[in-house]
Amino acid sequence: MFAESRHPYLAGLCLLVAALWLYYEDYRRSGNLLHLRALFALSFVGGQGLAALRLSRLSQDWNAMTWLSFLAAFTGFYAVFWYLEGGSGARWNRQRRRADFGDARQPVFMAACILTVLSAGCFAAEAVILGYIPLFVRGVPHAYSYFHLTGIHYVTVSCVLVPSLSVIFFCIDRGRSRTQTRALLALDALALLIPILCVSRSQLLMAVLLAAFTYIQMGERIHLPAFAGAAAALAVAYVAMTAARSHDSAYLKAVFEMKQEKMPLFLSQPYMYVANNYDNFDCLTGQAAGHTWGLRMLAPLWSLSGLKFLYPSLTPGPVFVTRPEMTTLTLIYDAYYDFGLIGVLLFSCALGFVSFVLMRKMEHVRNPILYLLYAQMAFYLLLSFFTTWFSNSATWFYLAVTGAAALYVSFFRGSGLSGIGRRKGGRRFAIKKGALL
């Protein structure tokens, strides 16, 4: 009502207060900073609040279907989660049982090593075959968009999982093995260097946040000075990579079209990276002539299976956005594109169900890689305003790599080394029942 009556600041304030209150309530009841429903509320509803402020000339009045879709997205997630936890009075187990992962130390270390070698090797292959590295290209704003080879690039960007695997190892090992600790620190540096060389801010952000989320979820104590220093270093790297992408201040201001032209870029840029995605969704609801009936949401299947090369008609249709340069979308964009309002509702209900099940699994963890899986889910929900994570082929590739790491750790834990068929005490080690989860 505030938005329709031309009071955008009041509309935005209401949504921002609601997002903060919803996050606080779930955090208060669970004691979990990374409560999945809390993160979804903070991100998705809070993002709406920022967008409703309409600080850019690109922002227009949202139509009724846009408002209904945003309501359905949150209501479906919240209602399913609320029902499964037994109503608002349910309490989560604040004291989660911490399993002994000492026998998983070696396979976690080897998983990090193998993934780093594969990722670095694929990056080197891409650089050699394509003949350039995006960081060293000047005057081409989107050079990073063309730096990929079909199939290989998925392995290249899997380096974002390496710091989280290192965190799991550090939390298990507690510094007992100095040689392996130093080796993993070197691997982490290489894993973080790859997104920088690719000039991919999103991959760098993902690598750092996944590691931080894994650390928090494993119940480790948060050291504020260390986290503040890491955040400052990440901010510096982000700004430097923005400059490396040939995105100067004049270019970005022309793209953002802020109503307050003197607003500092360090405020307008993050604002637009959140708010414009909701305006892009409004463009979809207002301009789309029909629905694609699953074509967009199944894009990972078409890409990872190679079917899109055999059947070009499987390529998704046009993307409706406010400006060609602003192509990021919300989490529910493809759900609406495929099935309309009912698609948004069903998708959010499924997301709420998966989030609840994953949170329950975290109360009795048997495989330490589950912490990485949870960190990924937390990351996708925290950035639900950004893009259609679950229609992204890279997302499902990351989940597949995480699953492979979980199987690897389950199979080799307790073996001392990661060699197949290694014996201890005359008996071959087997996967314990339920050890994968």
Secondary structure as the mmCIF struct_conf table of DSSP 4:
data_model
#
loop_
_struct_conf.conf_type_id
_struct_conf.id
_struct_conf.beg_label_comp_id
_struct_conf.beg_label_asym_id
_struct_conf.beg_label_seq_id
_struct_conf.end_label_comp_id
_struct_conf.end_label_asym_id
_struct_conf.end_label_seq_id
TURN_TY1_P TURN_TY1_P1 PHE A 2 ARG A 6
HELX_RH_AL_P HELX_RH_AL_P1 PRO A 8 SER A 30
TURN_TY1_P TURN_TY1_P2 LEU A 33 LEU A 34
HELX_RH_AL_P HELX_RH_AL_P2 LEU A 36 PHE A 40
HELX_RH_PI_P HELX_RH_PI_P1 ALA A 41 VAL A 45
HELX_RH_AL_P HELX_RH_AL_P3 GLY A 46 ALA A 52
TURN_TY1_P TURN_TY1_P3 LEU A 53 LEU A 53
STRN STRN1 SER A 56 SER A 56
TURN_TY1_P TURN_TY1_P4 ARG A 57 LEU A 58
HELX_LH_PP_P HELX_LH_PP_P1 ASP A 61 ASN A 63
HELX_RH_AL_P HELX_RH_AL_P4 ALA A 64 LEU A 84
TURN_TY1_P TURN_TY1_P5 GLU A 85 GLY A 86
BEND BEND1 GLY A 87 GLY A 87
TURN_TY1_P TURN_TY1_P6 SER A 88 GLY A 89
BEND BEND2 ARG A 94 GLN A 95
STRN STRN2 ARG A 97 ARG A 97
HELX_RH_3T_P HELX_RH_3T_P1 GLY A 102 ALA A 104
HELX_RH_AL_P HELX_RH_AL_P5 ARG A 105 LEU A 130
HELX_RH_3T_P HELX_RH_3T_P2 PRO A 134 PHE A 136
BEND BEND3 GLY A 139 GLY A 139
TURN_TY1_P TURN_TY1_P7 PRO A 141 HIS A 142
HELX_RH_3T_P HELX_RH_3T_P3 ALA A 143 TYR A 146
TURN_TY1_P TURN_TY1_P8 THR A 150 GLY A 151
HELX_RH_AL_P HELX_RH_AL_P6 ILE A 152 VAL A 157
HELX_RH_3T_P HELX_RH_3T_P4 SER A 158 LEU A 161
HELX_RH_AL_P HELX_RH_AL_P7 VAL A 162 ASP A 173
TURN_TY1_P TURN_TY1_P9 ARG A 174 GLY A 175
HELX_RH_AL_P HELX_RH_AL_P8 ARG A 178 CYS A 198
TURN_TY1_P TURN_TY1_P10 VAL A 199 VAL A 199
HELX_RH_AL_P HELX_RH_AL_P9 ARG A 201 GLN A 217
TURN_TY1_P TURN_TY1_P11 MET A 218 GLY A 219
HELX_LH_PP_P HELX_LH_PP_P2 GLU A 220 ILE A 222
HELX_RH_AL_P HELX_RH_AL_P10 LEU A 224 ALA A 244
TURN_TY1_P TURN_TY1_P12 ARG A 245 SER A 246
HELX_RH_AL_P HELX_RH_AL_P11 SER A 249 PHE A 256
STRN STRN3 MET A 258 MET A 258
BEND BEND4 LYS A 259 GLN A 260
TURN_TY1_P TURN_TY1_P13 GLU A 261 LYS A 262
BEND BEND5 MET A 263 MET A 263
HELX_RH_AL_P HELX_RH_AL_P12 LEU A 265 GLN A 287
BEND BEND6 GLY A 290 GLY A 290
TURN_TY1_P TURN_TY1_P14 TRP A 293 LEU A 298
HELX_RH_AL_P HELX_RH_AL_P13 ALA A 299 SER A 305
TURN_TY1_P TURN_TY1_P15 GLY A 306 GLY A 306
HELX_RH_AL_P HELX_RH_AL_P14 LEU A 307 LEU A 310
HELX_RH_3T_P HELX_RH_3T_P5 PRO A 312 LEU A 314
BEND BEND7 THR A 315 THR A 315
BEND BEND8 THR A 322 ARG A 323
TURN_TY1_P TURN_TY1_P16 PRO A 324 GLU A 325
TURN_TY1_P TURN_TY1_P17 LEU A 331 ILE A 332
HELX_RH_AL_P HELX_RH_AL_P15 TYR A 333 LYS A 361
TURN_TY1_P TURN_TY1_P18 MET A 362 GLU A 363
STRN STRN4 HIS A 364 HIS A 364
BEND BEND9 ARG A 366 ASN A 367
TURN_TY1_P TURN_TY1_P19 PRO A 368 PRO A 368
HELX_RH_AL_P HELX_RH_AL_P16 ILE A 369 LEU A 382
TURN_TY1_P TURN_TY1_P20 LEU A 383 PHE A 386
HELX_RH_3T_P HELX_RH_3T_P6 TRP A 389 SER A 391
HELX_RH_AL_P HELX_RH_AL_P17 SER A 393 PHE A 412
TURN_TY1_P TURN_TY1_P21 ARG A 413 GLY A 414
BEND BEND10 SER A 415 LEU A 417
TURN_TY1_P TURN_TY1_P22 ILE A 420 GLY A 421
STRN STRN5 ARG A 423 LYS A 424
TURN_TY1_P TURN_TY1_P23 GLY A 425 GLY A 426
STRN STRN6 ARG A 427 ARG A 428
HELX_LH_PP_P HELX_LH_PP_P3 ILE A 431 LYS A 432
TURN_TY1_P TURN_TY1_P24 LYS A 433 LEU A 436
#
